[in-house]
Amino acid sequence: MDISYERRHSRWYEKILLGMSFQLLIGLPVIICAPAINRWGWDFWMYLPDVRVNTLAAIGGAFLIIVFSLRRLLKFPGVKVVAYIAPTVTICFLISMAILFFARERYSRQVLFTGYLLSMLWFFSGYFIGLRYRRLKLAVIPVGQALNLLPTSNIELRYLKQPTLNRVRVDGIVADLHDEGLTAEWEKFLAKCTLSHIPVYHIKQIKESITGRVEIEHLSENAFGTLLPSPMYSFFKRVADIALVLIILPLTLPVMLITAIIIKLDSPGPVFFTQDRVGQGNRSFKIYKFRSMAKDSESNGARLAQSNDMRITRIGRFIRKTRLDEFPQFYNVLRGDMSLIGPRPEQRAFVDLFEEQIPFYIYRHVVKPGITGWAQVVHGYASDADDTRIKIQHDFYYIKNFSFWLDVLIVFKTIKTLLTGFGAK
C-alpha cells in the first residue's frame, strides 16, 4: 500500500477539520459582517460603540454554538441534521437575545434578526450543497461478523478482496478484530492503515453507530466500564431536571387540570393511576400517571400494552398518543425517583421475568429512569420479550453515551414524537 498516497487522500478526520475551518474562516466572517454592512455600511468596523460590539458578539457566539451543536448531534445514529437546523439556529439566537436582554445591554434587533436569517440560509445551503460529500466510504475486511454489515443512506461499503486499497479513497476500515479469520496479512494491513492515519473500526463500533443499540448478549470488561455514567453529569442533570420542571409548571398545571376533568367525565374510576415500578439501583418506587385504561384493567395481573388494546378508554387513546398521561410523573422527577430523560421504568413482575430471559437486563437500572428516553423516541413501546430485548439495547446505548448532547437530541426527537404520536399504544 502506498502510505504517502493514503496520507493525502484517505483521512476522514480531514473532512471534519476542513469543514470546521471553512465555517470559522468563511462562515463566521460572512454571518457577522453581512448584517453589519447592511445596517452600518462598509466602514462599520471603524467605529464600534457598545451596541455594535454587543450585537456582533451575539451573532458570532450564536453561530459558533450552532456549528458545535450540529456537529455533536451528527455523531449519533439516524440523525438527519436538516431536521435540527431550524430549531438549533432559533434556540441559539434566542439564548443570545436573552443574555443581552437580562444583562441590560444595548443591541440592534434589526442586525441580530438579519444575522439569524443569514445563519438559517447558511446552514440549510451548506447541508444541501454538501450532501454528496458527507456519505462515509468504508472499506470492509470480509471476515467474521463484518460480512453481515449492510450499507445505509449515510454509509457506503466496499468489501476488500486483498489487503490493499488499490489507491481508492476511503474514510475508514471496518474489521471484526476478534475473529480468528483475521490473518497476519490482514493485521499487517490494518497496522499500515493506522500509521497512515486511516481510522480502523471494530465491527461492533460501526453497528452501534448505525443502529443506536448496544448488544447485550456479550459484554467485555471494557464494555462494563463504558456503561458507568458520569457522576458529574448525573449531578448536573438532577439540578436541570428540578429547574426545568419548576419553570414549566405554570404551563403544565392548567393542562393537567383540564386532562383530569376530561378523564373523570369520560369513564368511571380515579383520575390518577399509580403503580410500583423499578428505578435506579433496582429500587422500587410508586409512579403516577393519568389513568388511560378502564377501572380494574389489571385486576387479573400485569401485562404489557398492545396495539388497539381494548382496556384503553376513549380519552385514554388521546392522552397516550400525545403523552399527556405522563405529565403527573413530574412529581416523580421532583422526588428524585425519575429523571426527565432515561430508560422507562418497568413493573417488578416484568423486571424479574426479563432478568431471566435477557442477559445483563438489570444493568439498565444504573441510571435514573425517565419520562422520555432514547428507546422511546427511536423504538417506541415494547409489547413482548423480543421487543423488549431490542429496546434494552437502545437503553444500553443511552447509558454508554450518557451525555448532554444525547439528551438534547432526545428532547428534539421527543417533540417530534409528541407531534406525530410515534410508538403510542
C-alpha positions in Angstrom: 0.0 0.0 0.0 1.3 3.5 -0.9 1.3 5.1 2.5 2.2 8.6 1.2 -0.8 8.4 -1.1 -3.1 7.3 1.7 -1.9 10.2 3.9 -3.0 12.6 1.3 -6.3 11.0 0.2 -8.0 8.9 2.8 -8.4 10.5 6.2 -12.0 11.1 7.4 -10.9 13.4 10.2 -9.6 15.8 7.5 -13.1 16.2 6.3 -14.1 17.3 9.8 -11.2 19.7 10.1 -11.8 21.1 6.6 -15.5 21.7 7.4 -14.7 23.4 10.7 -12.0 25.6 9.1 -14.5 26.6 6.4 -17.1 27.5 9.0 -14.6 29.6 11.1 -12.7 31.2 8.2 -15.6 31.8 5.8 -18.9 31.3 7.5 -18.2 33.3 10.7 -17.0 36.5 8.9 -19.9 36.3 6.4 -22.5 35.9 9.1 -21.1 38.7 11.2 -20.1 41.2 8.5 -23.0 41.0 6.1 -25.7 42.2 8.6 -23.3 44.9 9.9 -22.6 46.2 6.3 -26.3 46.2 5.5 -27.1 48.3 8.6 -24.0 50.5 9.2 -22.1 50.4 5.9 -18.7 49.1 4.8 -16.8 51.1 7.3 -18.8 49.8 10.3 -15.6 48.5 11.9 -14.0 52.0 12.0 -16.3 52.9 14.9 -17.6 50.3 17.3 -19.9 51.6 20.1 -21.4 49.1 22.6 -24.5 48.5 20.5 -22.4 47.2 17.6 -20.0 45.2 19.7 -22.8 43.6 21.6 -24.8 42.7 18.5 -22.0 41.3 16.5 -20.7 39.4 19.5 -24.1 37.8 20.0 -24.3 36.8 16.3 -20.8 35.4 16.4 -21.4 33.5 19.6 -24.7 32.0 18.4 -23.0 31.0 15.1 -20.2 29.1 16.9 -22.6 27.3 19.2 -24.7 26.3 16.2 -21.7 24.8 14.4 -20.6 23.0 17.5 -24.1 21.7 18.4 -24.9 20.4 14.9 -21.6 18.5 14.7 -22.1 16.9 18.1 -25.6 15.8 17.1 -24.3 14.3 13.9 -22.3 11.7 15.8 -25.5 9.9 16.9 -27.2 7.3 14.6 -30.1 8.1 12.5 -29.6 11.8 12.8 -30.7 13.8 9.7 -29.2 17.1 10.6 -31.5 19.0 8.2 -34.3 18.3 10.7 -32.4 20.1 13.5 -31.1 23.1 11.7 -34.1 25.4 12.2 -34.7 24.6 15.9 -30.9 24.8 16.7 -30.4 28.1 15.0 -33.6 29.5 16.6 -32.7 28.4 20.1 -29.1 29.7 19.9 -30.2 33.1 18.7 -33.0 33.3 21.4 -30.3 32.5 24.0 -28.1 35.3 22.7 -31.0 37.7 22.7 -32.0 36.6 26.3 -28.5 37.2 27.6 -28.4 40.7 26.1 -31.9 41.4 27.4 -31.3 40.3 31.0 -27.8 41.9 31.1 -29.5 45.1 30.0 -27.0 45.6 27.2 -27.9 47.6 24.1 -28.1 45.8 20.8 -29.6 46.2 17.3 -32.7 44.0 16.8 -32.5 44.5 13.1 -28.9 43.4 12.8 -29.5 40.4 15.1 -32.5 39.3 13.2 -30.7 39.7 9.9 -27.9 37.5 11.3 -30.5 34.9 12.3 -31.9 34.8 8.8 -28.5 34.6 7.2 -27.5 31.8 9.6 -30.6 29.8 8.7 -29.8 30.3 5.0 -26.1 29.4 5.5 -26.7 26.1 7.3 -29.5 24.9 5.1 -27.5 25.8 1.9 -24.4 24.1 3.4 -26.4 20.9 4.1 -27.8 20.5 0.6 -24.6 21.5 -1.1 -22.5 19.1 1.0 -24.9 16.1 0.7 -22.6 14.2 -1.7 -19.5 14.7 0.5 -21.0 13.6 3.8 -21.6 10.0 2.9 -18.9 7.9 4.6 -16.9 5.4 2.4 -15.8 2.5 4.5 -13.6 -0.4 3.4 -14.6 -3.7 4.9 -12.4 -6.7 5.6 -14.6 -9.7 4.7 -14.0 -11.7 7.9 -16.4 -12.8 10.7 -19.3 -10.5 11.6 -18.2 -7.8 9.2 -19.6 -10.0 6.3 -23.1 -9.2 7.7 -22.7 -5.4 7.6 -25.1 -3.6 5.3 -24.8 -0.2 3.7 -27.1 2.7 4.7 -28.0 6.0 3.2 -25.1 7.6 5.0 -22.5 4.9 4.7 -21.1 3.3 1.5 -19.3 0.0 2.0 -16.5 -1.5 -0.2 -15.6 -5.1 0.6 -11.9 -5.8 0.1 -10.7 -8.9 -1.6 -7.0 -8.3 -0.9 -5.1 -6.4 1.9 -4.8 -3.2 -0.3 -6.9 -0.2 -1.1 -5.7 0.0 -4.7 -5.5 3.8 -4.4 -9.2 4.1 -3.6 -10.1 6.8 -1.2 -11.9 5.7 1.9 -12.8 7.2 5.3 -12.1 4.2 7.4 -11.6 0.5 7.7 -14.1 -1.9 9.3 -13.0 -5.3 10.6 -14.1 -8.0 13.1 -11.0 -7.7 15.2 -11.9 -10.7 17.4 -12.4 -13.2 14.6 -9.8 -15.9 14.1 -10.1 -15.5 10.3 -8.2 -12.2 10.6 -4.8 -13.4 9.2 -1.4 -12.0 9.8 -1.5 -10.4 6.4 -4.8 -8.6 7.2 -3.4 -7.5 10.6 -0.3 -6.0 8.9 -2.6 -4.2 6.5 -4.6 -2.7 9.5 -1.3 -1.6 11.1 -0.3 0.2 7.9 -3.7 1.9 7.8 -3.3 3.1 11.4 0.2 4.5 10.6 -1.4 6.3 7.6 -4.0 7.9 9.9 -6.8 5.9 8.4 -9.3 5.1 11.2 -9.8 1.4 11.9 -13.2 0.5 13.4 -14.2 -2.7 15.1 -17.5 -4.1 13.7 -19.2 -3.5 17.0 -18.5 0.2 16.9 -20.0 0.6 13.4 -23.0 -1.5 14.3 -23.7 0.7 17.3 -23.3 3.9 15.3 -25.7 2.6 12.7 -28.4 1.1 14.9 -28.2 3.1 18.1 -28.1 -0.1 20.1 -25.5 -1.9 22.2 -25.5 -5.7 22.0 -26.2 -7.2 25.4 -25.6 -10.9 24.8 -21.8 -10.5 25.4 -20.2 -7.6 27.4 -16.5 -7.4 27.7 -14.7 -6.0 30.7 -14.2 -2.7 28.8 -17.9 -2.5 27.9 -18.8 -2.5 31.7 -16.5 0.5 32.1 -18.2 2.4 29.3 -21.6 1.7 30.9 -20.8 3.7 34.0 -22.5 7.1 33.8 -20.5 10.3 34.6 -21.2 11.3 38.3 -20.6 15.0 37.4 -23.2 14.9 34.5 -25.6 13.0 36.7 -25.5 15.8 39.3 -25.9 18.4 36.6 -28.8 16.5 35.1 -30.5 16.3 38.5 -30.3 20.1 39.0 -31.5 20.7 35.4 -34.5 18.3 36.0 -35.7 20.2 39.0 -35.2 23.6 37.4 -37.0 22.6 34.2 -40.0 21.1 36.0 -40.4 24.2 38.1 -40.0 26.5 35.1 -42.7 24.8 33.0 -45.1 24.2 36.0 -47.2 27.2 35.2 -47.8 25.8 31.7 -48.3 22.2 32.7 -50.6 22.6 35.7 -53.6 24.0 33.6 -53.1 21.3 31.1 -53.1 18.6 33.8 -56.3 20.1 35.4 -58.2 20.0 32.1 -57.0 16.5 31.4 -58.1 15.3 34.9 -61.6 16.8 34.4 -62.0 15.1 31.0 -60.8 11.7 32.4 -63.3 12.0 35.2 -66.2 12.8 32.8 -65.1 10.1 30.3 -65.2 6.9 32.4 -65.7 5.8 36.0 -62.7 5.4 38.2 -59.9 7.5 39.7 -58.1 10.3 37.7 -54.6 9.0 38.6 -53.1 5.6 38.1 -50.4 4.6 40.5 -48.2 1.5 40.1 -45.0 0.2 41.6 -42.0 0.4 39.2 -38.3 -0.4 39.4 -35.9 2.5 39.4 -32.2 3.3 39.8 -30.3 0.8 41.9 -33.1 -1.8 41.4 -35.2 0.0 44.0 -39.0 0.1 43.8 -41.0 3.4 43.7 -44.6 4.4 43.1 -45.1 6.0 39.7 -48.0 8.4 38.9 -49.8 8.7 35.6 -53.2 9.9 34.3 -55.5 6.8 34.0 -55.8 5.8 30.4 -57.4 2.4 30.9 -60.7 1.2 32.3 -61.0 0.8 36.0 -59.5 -2.5 37.4 -58.0 -3.2 33.9 -55.1 -5.1 35.6 -57.1 -7.0 38.2 -56.1 -10.3 36.6 -52.4 -9.4 36.7 -49.9 -7.1 34.9 -49.4 -7.3 31.2 -47.8 -5.2 28.5 -49.9 -2.8 26.5 -50.7 -3.9 23.0 -51.7 -2.1 19.8 -55.5 -1.5 19.9 -55.6 -2.6 23.5 -59.3 -3.0 24.4 -58.6 -1.8 28.0 -57.8 1.7 26.9 -60.6 4.3 27.2 -61.6 6.8 24.5 -59.8 9.7 26.1 -57.0 7.3 27.1 -56.1 6.8 23.5 -55.7 10.5 23.0 -53.6 11.2 26.1 -51.4 8.2 25.3 -50.8 9.4 21.8 -49.9 12.9 23.0 -48.1 11.6 26.1 -50.3 13.7 28.4 -50.7 10.6 30.6 -47.0 11.0 31.6 -47.4 14.6 33.0 -48.0 13.5 36.6 -44.5 12.0 36.6 -43.1 15.5 37.0 -43.9 14.8 40.7 -41.7 11.7 40.5 -38.9 13.8 39.0 -39.1 16.3 41.8 -39.0 13.5 44.4 -35.9 12.1 42.7 -37.5 8.8 41.6 -37.1 9.6 38.0 -35.4 12.0 35.5 -36.9 13.8 32.6 -34.8 11.6 30.3 -33.7 8.0 30.8 -34.8 4.4 30.3 -38.5 3.8 31.0 -39.2 2.1 34.4 -40.8 -1.3 34.3 -43.0 -3.2 36.7 -41.3 -5.5 39.1 -43.1 -8.6 37.6 -41.6 -7.8 34.2 -38.2 -6.9 35.6 -38.0 -10.3 37.3 -39.1 -12.0 34.0 -36.7 -10.1 31.8 -33.8 -10.7 34.1 -34.2 -14.4 33.4 -34.6 -14.0 29.6 -32.3 -11.1 28.8 -28.6 -11.1 29.7 -27.5 -8.1 31.8 -31.0 -6.6 31.8 -30.6 -5.3 35.4 -27.8 -3.1 34.3 -30.3 -0.6 32.8 -31.0 0.4 36.4 -27.6 2.1 36.7 -29.2 5.4 35.8 -32.5 7.0 36.8 -35.5 6.0 34.7 -37.0 8.8 32.6 -40.3 10.1 31.3 -38.8 10.0 27.8 -35.7 8.3 26.6 -33.6 7.1 23.6 -35.5 3.8 23.3 -38.9 5.6 23.4 -38.1 8.0 20.6 -36.3 5.5 18.4 -38.2 2.3 19.1 -41.4 3.1 20.8 -43.3 0.9 23.3 -42.3 -2.8 23.7 -45.1 -5.4 23.6 -43.2 -8.6 24.2 -39.8 -10.1 25.3 -38.3 -9.9 21.8 -39.4 -6.2 21.5 -38.0 -5.6 25.0 -34.6 -7.1 24.1 -34.2 -4.6 21.2 -35.4 -1.8 23.5 -32.9 -2.7 26.1 -30.1 -2.5 23.5 -31.3 1.1 22.9 -31.2 1.7 26.6 -27.7 0.4 26.9 -26.7 2.7 24.0 -28.1 5.7 26.0 -26.2 4.6 29.2 -22.9 4.1 27.2 -23.3 7.5 25.5 -24.8 9.3 28.6 -24.2 13.0 27.8 -25.7 16.4 27.4 -25.8 16.2 23.6 -27.6 12.9 23.5 -30.2 14.3 25.9 -30.5 17.4 23.6 -31.2 15.0 20.7 -33.8 13.1 22.7 -35.5 16.4 23.5 -35.8 17.2 19.8 -37.0 13.7 19.0 -39.5 13.8 21.8 -41.0 16.9 20.4 -41.4 15.1 17.1 -42.9 12.1 18.9 -45.5 14.4 20.6 -46.4 15.8 17.2 -46.7 12.5 15.4 -47.7 10.1 18.2 -44.9 7.7 17.2 -44.9 4.5 19.2 -48.1 5.1 21.2 -50.2 2.0 22.1 
